Amino acid sequence: MPLARLIIEIEIPHAHSLKDRRQVVRSMKEKLRHGFNLAIAELDDAMVWNRATLGIATISSSTSYLTGQLQQIDQAAHRIAATLSAEITDSYAEILPE
């Protein structure tokens, strides 16, 4: 079964504390998890308050379905980031074969 992963790098310009950063990251994780059947985790060590990296993984029996789902997840992440006054600076998607 193919596995898809998406790495998202977020810039949070208004974050002046770890609390501000956590609020944005937690909200983004919850909204993506609620909207899609995926696993999501924070990949960095939270040393920088105005940046975050999220890793997303999903699995399906269809590679074409995963391709479409990755596009939808990426678009949703951009929309969510905009509502949270954050910006996605980079995203990297990959489908790993069986």
N, CA, C and O atoms as a GROMACS GRO file, in nm:
protein
  392
    1MET      N    1   0.084  -0.119   0.000
    1MET     CA    2   0.000   0.000   0.000
    1MET      C    3   0.088   0.125   0.000
    1MET      O    4   0.178   0.136   0.083
    2PRO      N    5   0.064   0.217  -0.090
    2PRO     CA    6   0.146   0.339  -0.092
    2PRO      C    7   0.116   0.429   0.028
    2PRO      O    8   0.005   0.433   0.080
    3LEU      N    9   0.218   0.500   0.068
    3LEU     CA   10   0.211   0.594   0.179
    3LEU      C   11   0.247   0.732   0.127
    3LEU      O   12   0.343   0.747   0.052
    4ALA      N   13   0.171   0.833   0.167
    4ALA     CA   14   0.200   0.970   0.126
    4ALA      C   15   0.243   1.050   0.247
    4ALA      O   16   0.190   1.034   0.357
    5ARG      N   17   0.341   1.137   0.224
    5ARG     CA   18   0.382   1.227   0.331
    5ARG      C   19   0.392   1.368   0.277
    5ARG      O   20   0.426   1.390   0.161
    6LEU      N   21   0.361   1.461   0.363
    6LEU     CA   22   0.364   1.603   0.329
    6LEU      C   23   0.433   1.676   0.443
    6LEU      O   24   0.392   1.664   0.559
    7ILE      N   25   0.536   1.751   0.412
    7ILE     CA   26   0.608   1.831   0.511
    7ILE      C   27   0.572   1.977   0.485
    7ILE      O   28   0.587   2.026   0.373
    8ILE      N   29   0.527   2.046   0.588
    8ILE     CA   30   0.485   2.186   0.575
    8ILE      C   31   0.567   2.271   0.670
    8ILE      O   32   0.576   2.243   0.790
    9GLU      N   33   0.627   2.375   0.616
    9GLU     CA   34   0.701   2.471   0.697
    9GLU      C   35   0.617   2.598   0.709
    9GLU      O   36   0.572   2.653   0.609
   10ILE      N   37   0.599   2.643   0.832
   10ILE     CA   38   0.510   2.755   0.861
   10ILE      C   39   0.590   2.868   0.923
   10ILE      O   40   0.676   2.846   1.008
   11GLU      N   41   0.560   2.988   0.881
   11GLU     CA   42   0.616   3.108   0.945
   11GLU      C   43   0.502   3.178   1.016
   11GLU      O   44   0.394   3.199   0.960
   12ILE      N   45   0.526   3.215   1.142
   12ILE     CA   46   0.425   3.280   1.226
   12ILE      C   47   0.482   3.415   1.268
   12ILE      O   48   0.540   3.426   1.376
   13PRO      N   49   0.466   3.518   1.186
   13PRO     CA   50   0.532   3.646   1.214
   13PRO      C   51   0.484   3.715   1.341
   13PRO      O   52   0.559   3.791   1.402
   14HIS      N   53   0.361   3.690   1.381
   14HIS     CA   54   0.308   3.758   1.500
   14HIS      C   55   0.342   3.686   1.631
   14HIS      O   56   0.306   3.735   1.738
   15ALA      N   57   0.407   3.572   1.624
   15ALA     CA   58   0.440   3.496   1.744
   15ALA      C   59   0.557   3.560   1.818
   15ALA      O   60   0.668   3.570   1.764
   16HIS      N   61   0.532   3.602   1.940
   16HIS     CA   62   0.637   3.662   2.023
   16HIS      C   63   0.668   3.576   2.145
   16HIS      O   64   0.750   3.613   2.230
   17SER      N   65   0.602   3.461   2.151
   17SER     CA   66   0.627   3.369   2.262
   17SER      C   67   0.596   3.227   2.217
   17SER      O   68   0.534   3.206   2.112
   18LEU      N   69   0.638   3.132   2.297
   18LEU     CA   70   0.608   2.993   2.268
   18LEU      C   71   0.456   2.968   2.272
   18LEU      O   72   0.405   2.884   2.198
   19LYS      N   73   0.387   3.040   2.357
   19LYS     CA   74   0.242   3.027   2.367
   19LYS      C   75   0.174   3.068   2.236
   19LYS      O   76   0.082   2.999   2.192
   20ASP      N   77   0.217   3.176   2.175
   20ASP     CA   78   0.161   3.220   2.046
   20ASP      C   79   0.184   3.113   1.939
   20ASP      O   80   0.095   3.081   1.860
   21ARG      N   81   0.304   3.058   1.939
   21ARG     CA   82   0.339   2.956   1.841
   21ARG      C   83   0.254   2.831   1.859
   21ARG      O   84   0.198   2.778   1.764
   22ARG      N   85   0.244   2.786   1.984
   22ARG     CA   86   0.166   2.665   2.013
   22ARG      C   87   0.020   2.680   1.973
   22ARG      O   88  -0.041   2.586   1.925
   23GLN      N   89  -0.034   2.799   1.993
   23GLN     CA   90  -0.175   2.823   1.959
   23GLN      C   91  -0.198   2.803   1.809
   23GLN      O   92  -0.296   2.740   1.770
   24VAL      N   93  -0.110   2.855   1.726
   24VAL     CA   94  -0.124   2.841   1.582
   24VAL      C   95  -0.104   2.695   1.540
   24VAL      O   96  -0.183   2.641   1.463
   25VAL      N   97   0.001   2.632   1.590
   25VAL     CA   98   0.032   2.495   1.553
   25VAL      C   99  -0.079   2.400   1.597
   25VAL      O  100  -0.121   2.314   1.520
   26ARG      N  101  -0.127   2.415   1.719
   26ARG     CA  102  -0.233   2.328   1.770
   26ARG      C  103  -0.360   2.344   1.687
   26ARG      O  104  -0.424   2.245   1.652
   27SER      N  105  -0.396   2.468   1.655
   27SER     CA  106  -0.516   2.493   1.577
   27SER      C  107  -0.504   2.432   1.438
   27SER      O  108  -0.599   2.370   1.388
   28MET      N  109  -0.389   2.449   1.374
   28MET     CA  110  -0.370   2.393   1.241
   28MET      C  111  -0.378   2.241   1.244
   28MET      O  112  -0.440   2.180   1.157
   29LYS      N  113  -0.314   2.179   1.343
   29LYS     CA  114  -0.317   2.033   1.353
   29LYS      C  115  -0.458   1.982   1.374
   29LYS      O  116  -0.499   1.884   1.310
   30GLU      N  117  -0.533   2.046   1.461
   30GLU     CA  118  -0.670   2.001   1.489
   30GLU      C  119  -0.759   2.016   1.366
   30GLU      O  120  -0.837   1.925   1.336
   31LYS      N  121  -0.748   2.127   1.296
   31LYS     CA  122  -0.834   2.150   1.179
   31LYS      C  123  -0.801   2.053   1.066
   31LYS      O  124  -0.892   2.003   1.000
   32LEU      N  125  -0.674   2.026   1.043
   32LEU     CA  126  -0.637   1.930   0.938
   32LEU      C  127  -0.678   1.788   0.977
   32LEU      O  128  -0.727   1.713   0.893
   33ARG      N  129  -0.657   1.752   1.102
   33ARG     CA  130  -0.694   1.618   1.149
   33ARG      C  131  -0.845   1.598   1.140
   33ARG      O  132  -0.892   1.490   1.106
   34HIS      N  133  -0.920   1.703   1.171
   34HIS     CA  134  -1.066   1.695   1.166
   34HIS      C  135  -1.117   1.685   1.021
   34HIS      O  136  -1.215   1.615   0.995
   35GLY      N  137  -1.051   1.754   0.929
   35GLY     CA  138  -1.098   1.758   0.791
   35GLY      C  139  -1.056   1.640   0.705
   35GLY      O  140  -1.120   1.611   0.605
   36PHE      N  141  -0.947   1.573   0.744
   36PHE     CA  142  -0.893   1.464   0.663
   36PHE      C  143  -0.857   1.347   0.754
   36PHE      O  144  -0.833   1.365   0.874
   37ASN      N  145  -0.853   1.229   0.697
   37ASN     CA  146  -0.811   1.110   0.771
   37ASN      C  147  -0.660   1.099   0.758
   37ASN      O  148  -0.609   1.036   0.665
   38LEU      N  149  -0.587   1.160   0.851
   38LEU     CA  150  -0.442   1.166   0.841
   38LEU      C  151  -0.378   1.166   0.978
   38LEU      O  152  -0.444   1.187   1.080
   39ALA      N  153  -0.249   1.143   0.978
   39ALA     CA  154  -0.168   1.155   1.100
   39ALA      C  155  -0.083   1.280   1.083
   39ALA      O  156  -0.028   1.305   0.976
   40ILE      N  157  -0.073   1.358   1.190
   40ILE     CA  158   0.003   1.484   1.183
   40ILE      C  159   0.083   1.502   1.310
   40ILE      O  160   0.037   1.471   1.420
   41ALA      N  161   0.205   1.552   1.293
   41ALA     CA  162   0.292   1.573   1.410
   41ALA      C  163   0.382   1.692   1.384
   41ALA      O  164   0.414   1.725   1.270
   42GLU      N  165   0.423   1.756   1.492
   42GLU     CA  166   0.519   1.864   1.485
   42GLU      C  167   0.659   1.802   1.477
   42GLU      O  168   0.692   1.716   1.557
   43LEU      N  169   0.740   1.846   1.381
   43LEU     CA  170   0.869   1.783   1.356
   43LEU      C  171   0.988   1.857   1.415
   43LEU      O  172   1.096   1.799   1.428
   44ASP      N  173   0.972   1.982   1.451
   44ASP     CA  174   1.086   2.056   1.504
   44ASP      C  175   1.080   2.062   1.655
   44ASP      O  176   0.985   2.015   1.717
   45ASP      N  177   1.182   2.121   1.715
   45ASP     CA  178   1.192   2.121   1.860
   45ASP      C  179   1.142   2.249   1.926
   45ASP      O  180   1.165   2.270   2.046
   46ALA      N  181   1.074   2.336   1.852
   46ALA     CA  182   1.010   2.458   1.905
   46ALA      C  183   1.108   2.556   1.967
   46ALA      O  184   1.074   2.629   2.060
   47MET      N  185   1.229   2.558   1.917
   47MET     CA  186   1.327   2.652   1.969
   47MET      C  187   1.307   2.793   1.911
   47MET      O  188   1.342   2.893   1.975
   48VAL      N  189   1.252   2.800   1.792
   48VAL     CA  190   1.226   2.928   1.728
   48VAL      C  191   1.076   2.953   1.735
   48VAL      O  192   0.997   2.870   1.689
   49TRP      N  193   1.036   3.066   1.791
   49TRP     CA  194   0.895   3.092   1.815
   49TRP      C  195   0.815   3.124   1.689
   49TRP      O  196   0.694   3.102   1.686
   50ASN      N  197   0.880   3.176   1.587
   50ASN     CA  198   0.802   3.220   1.471
   50ASN      C  199   0.808   3.123   1.353
   50ASN      O  200   0.772   3.160   1.242
   51ARG      N  201   0.853   3.001   1.376
   51ARG     CA  202   0.855   2.899   1.270
   51ARG      C  203   0.814   2.764   1.328
   51ARG      O  204   0.834   2.735   1.446
   52ALA      N  205   0.754   2.682   1.240
   52ALA     CA  206   0.716   2.547   1.280
   52ALA      C  207   0.720   2.458   1.157
   52ALA      O  208   0.702   2.504   1.045
   53THR      N  209   0.743   2.329   1.180
   53THR     CA  210   0.742   2.230   1.073
   53THR      C  211   0.647   2.119   1.113
   53THR      O  212   0.659   2.061   1.221
   54LEU      N  213   0.552   2.089   1.024
   54LEU     CA  214   0.455   1.983   1.048
   54LEU      C  215   0.476   1.871   0.949
   54LEU      O  216   0.504   1.896   0.831
   55GLY      N  217   0.463   1.749   0.996
   55GLY     CA  218   0.470   1.632   0.910
   55GLY      C  219   0.335   1.564   0.906
   55GLY      O  220   0.272   1.540   1.010
   56ILE      N  221   0.290   1.533   0.786
   56ILE     CA  222   0.158   1.471   0.767
   56ILE      C  223   0.179   1.340   0.692
   56ILE      O  224   0.258   1.334   0.598
   57ALA      N  225   0.108   1.236   0.734
   57ALA     CA  226   0.115   1.106   0.667
   57ALA      C  227  -0.025   1.052   0.646
   57ALA      O  228  -0.113   1.068   0.731
   58THR      N  229  -0.045   0.990   0.531
   58THR     CA  230  -0.173   0.925   0.501
   58THR      C  231  -0.145   0.804   0.413
   58THR      O  232  -0.041   0.797   0.346
   59ILE      N  233  -0.237   0.710   0.413
   59ILE     CA  234  -0.217   0.584   0.341
   59ILE      C  235  -0.346   0.549   0.267
   59ILE      O  236  -0.456   0.580   0.313
   60SER      N  237  -0.330   0.485   0.152
   60SER     CA  238  -0.445   0.442   0.073
   60SER      C  239  -0.398   0.332  -0.022
   60SER      O  240  -0.278   0.314  -0.043
   61SER      N  241  -0.491   0.259  -0.077
   61SER     CA  242  -0.454   0.156  -0.174
   61SER      C  243  -0.435   0.216  -0.314
   61SER      O  244  -0.385   0.148  -0.403
   62SER      N  245  -0.475   0.342  -0.332
   62SER     CA  246  -0.469   0.406  -0.463
   62SER      C  247  -0.371   0.523  -0.464
   62SER      O  248  -0.386   0.617  -0.385
   63THR      N  249  -0.273   0.518  -0.551
   63THR     CA  250  -0.177   0.626  -0.564
   63THR      C  251  -0.244   0.753  -0.617
   63THR      O  252  -0.211   0.863  -0.574
   64SER      N  253  -0.336   0.737  -0.710
   64SER     CA  254  -0.405   0.855  -0.765
   64SER      C  255  -0.491   0.923  -0.659
   64SER      O  256  -0.501   1.046  -0.657
   65TYR      N  257  -0.552   0.845  -0.571
   65TYR     CA  258  -0.630   0.904  -0.461
   65TYR      C  259  -0.538   0.983  -0.369
   65TYR      O  260  -0.572   1.093  -0.326
   66LEU      N  261  -0.421   0.926  -0.337
   66LEU     CA  262  -0.326   0.994  -0.249
   66LEU      C  263  -0.277   1.125  -0.311
   66LEU      O  264  -0.260   1.225  -0.240
   67THR      N  265  -0.254   1.126  -0.441
   67THR     CA  266  -0.210   1.247  -0.509
   67THR      C  267  -0.314   1.358  -0.493
   67THR      O  268  -0.281   1.471  -0.459
   68GLY      N  269  -0.439   1.325  -0.518
   68GLY     CA  270  -0.547   1.422  -0.502
   68GLY      C  271  -0.563   1.466  -0.358
   68GLY      O  272  -0.587   1.584  -0.330
   69GLN      N  273  -0.551   1.372  -0.265
   69GLN     CA  274  -0.565   1.407  -0.124
   69GLN      C  275  -0.453   1.498  -0.078
   69GLN      O  276  -0.477   1.591   0.000
   70LEU      N  277  -0.331   1.474  -0.124
   70LEU     CA  278  -0.219   1.562  -0.087
   70LEU      C  279  -0.244   1.705  -0.136
   70LEU      O  280  -0.214   1.800  -0.064
   71GLN      N  281  -0.296   1.719  -0.256
   71GLN     CA  282  -0.327   1.852  -0.308
   71GLN      C  283  -0.434   1.920  -0.223
   71GLN      O  284  -0.422   2.039  -0.192
   72GLN      N  285  -0.538   1.846  -0.185
   72GLN     CA  286  -0.644   1.902  -0.101
   72GLN      C  287  -0.591   1.941   0.036
   72GLN      O  288  -0.626   2.047   0.088
   73ILE      N  289  -0.508   1.858   0.095
   73ILE     CA  290  -0.450   1.888   0.227
   73ILE      C  291  -0.363   2.013   0.219
   73ILE      O  292  -0.370   2.099   0.307
   74ASP      N  293  -0.281   2.023   0.114
   74ASP     CA  294  -0.195   2.139   0.098
   74ASP      C  295  -0.277   2.267   0.081
   74ASP      O  296  -0.245   2.369   0.142
   75GLN      N  297  -0.381   2.262   0.001
   75GLN     CA  298  -0.467   2.379  -0.017
   75GLN      C  299  -0.537   2.417   0.114
   75GLN      O  300  -0.546   2.535   0.147
   76ALA      N  301  -0.585   2.317   0.186
   76ALA     CA  302  -0.650   2.344   0.314
   76ALA      C  303  -0.552   2.404   0.414
   76ALA      O  304  -0.588   2.494   0.489
   77ALA      N  305  -0.429   2.354   0.415
   77ALA     CA  306  -0.327   2.407   0.506
   77ALA      C  307  -0.300   2.554   0.475
   77ALA      O  308  -0.284   2.635   0.567
   78HIS      N  309  -0.293   2.590   0.348
   78HIS     CA  310  -0.273   2.731   0.311
   78HIS      C  311  -0.390   2.818   0.358
   78HIS      O  312  -0.368   2.928   0.410
   79ARG      N  313  -0.512   2.769   0.341
   79ARG     CA  314  -0.630   2.845   0.387
   79ARG      C  315  -0.629   2.862   0.538
   79ARG      O  316  -0.654   2.971   0.589
   80ILE      N  317  -0.601   2.754   0.610
   80ILE     CA  318  -0.600   2.759   0.756
   80ILE      C  319  -0.491   2.854   0.804
   80ILE      O  320  -0.513   2.934   0.895
   81ALA      N  321  -0.373   2.845   0.744
   81ALA     CA  322  -0.262   2.933   0.784
   81ALA      C  323  -0.300   3.078   0.764
   81ALA      O  324  -0.269   3.162   0.849
   82ALA      N  325  -0.367   3.110   0.655
   82ALA     CA  326  -0.408   3.248   0.629
   82ALA      C  327  -0.506   3.298   0.735
   82ALA      O  328  -0.498   3.413   0.778
   83THR      N  329  -0.598   3.212   0.778
   83THR     CA  330  -0.693   3.254   0.881
   83THR      C  331  -0.626   3.272   1.017
   83THR      O  332  -0.677   3.345   1.103
   84LEU      N  333  -0.512   3.207   1.037
   84LEU     CA  334  -0.438   3.217   1.164
   84LEU      C  335  -0.326   3.322   1.158
   84LEU      O  336  -0.243   3.328   1.248
   85SER      N  337  -0.324   3.402   1.053
   85SER     CA  338  -0.221   3.505   1.031
   85SER      C  339  -0.081   3.444   1.025
   85SER      O  340   0.016   3.502   1.074
   86ALA      N  341  -0.073   3.328   0.964
   86ALA     CA  342   0.055   3.260   0.943
   86ALA      C  343   0.073   3.241   0.793
   86ALA      O  344  -0.018   3.266   0.714
   87GLU      N  345   0.192   3.195   0.755
   87GLU     CA  346   0.220   3.175   0.614
   87GLU      C  347   0.296   3.045   0.596
   87GLU      O  348   0.390   3.016   0.670
   88ILE      N  349   0.256   2.966   0.498
   88ILE     CA  350   0.329   2.845   0.465
   88ILE      C  351   0.441   2.885   0.370
   88ILE      O  352   0.416   2.929   0.258
   89THR      N  353   0.564   2.868   0.416
   89THR     CA  354   0.678   2.910   0.336
   89THR      C  355   0.726   2.800   0.242
   89THR      O  356   0.786   2.829   0.138
   90ASP      N  357   0.699   2.675   0.276
   90ASP     CA  358   0.740   2.566   0.190
   90ASP      C  359   0.657   2.443   0.223
   90ASP      O  360   0.614   2.423   0.336
   91SER      N  361   0.636   2.360   0.122
   91SER     CA  362   0.570   2.231   0.143
   91SER      C  363   0.631   2.131   0.048
   91SER      O  364   0.664   2.164  -0.066
   92TYR      N  365   0.646   2.010   0.094
   92TYR     CA  366   0.708   1.905   0.016
   92TYR      C  367   0.625   1.778   0.030
   92TYR      O  368   0.606   1.726   0.140
   93ALA      N  369   0.576   1.730  -0.084
   93ALA     CA  370   0.493   1.609  -0.084
   93ALA      C  371   0.568   1.495  -0.152
   93ALA      O  372   0.646   1.516  -0.245
   94GLU      N  373   0.543   1.375  -0.102
   94GLU     CA  374   0.607   1.257  -0.160
   94GLU      C  375   0.516   1.138  -0.138
   94GLU      O  376   0.456   1.122  -0.032
   95ILE      N  377   0.508   1.053  -0.241
   95ILE     CA  378   0.434   0.928  -0.228
   95ILE      C  379   0.537   0.816  -0.232
   95ILE      O  380   0.611   0.801  -0.329
   96LEU      N  381   0.539   0.739  -0.126
   96LEU     CA  382   0.634   0.628  -0.114
   96LEU      C  383   0.566   0.501  -0.164
   96LEU      O  384   0.457   0.468  -0.119
   97PRO      N  385   0.628   0.430  -0.256
   97PRO     CA  386   0.565   0.309  -0.311
   97PRO      C  387   0.559   0.197  -0.207
   97PRO      O  388   0.615   0.206  -0.098
   98GLU      N  389   0.490   0.093  -0.246
   98GLU     CA  390   0.471  -0.021  -0.156
   98GLU      C  391   0.600  -0.081  -0.109
   98GLU      O  392   0.599  -0.177  -0.033
   0.00000   0.00000   0.00000
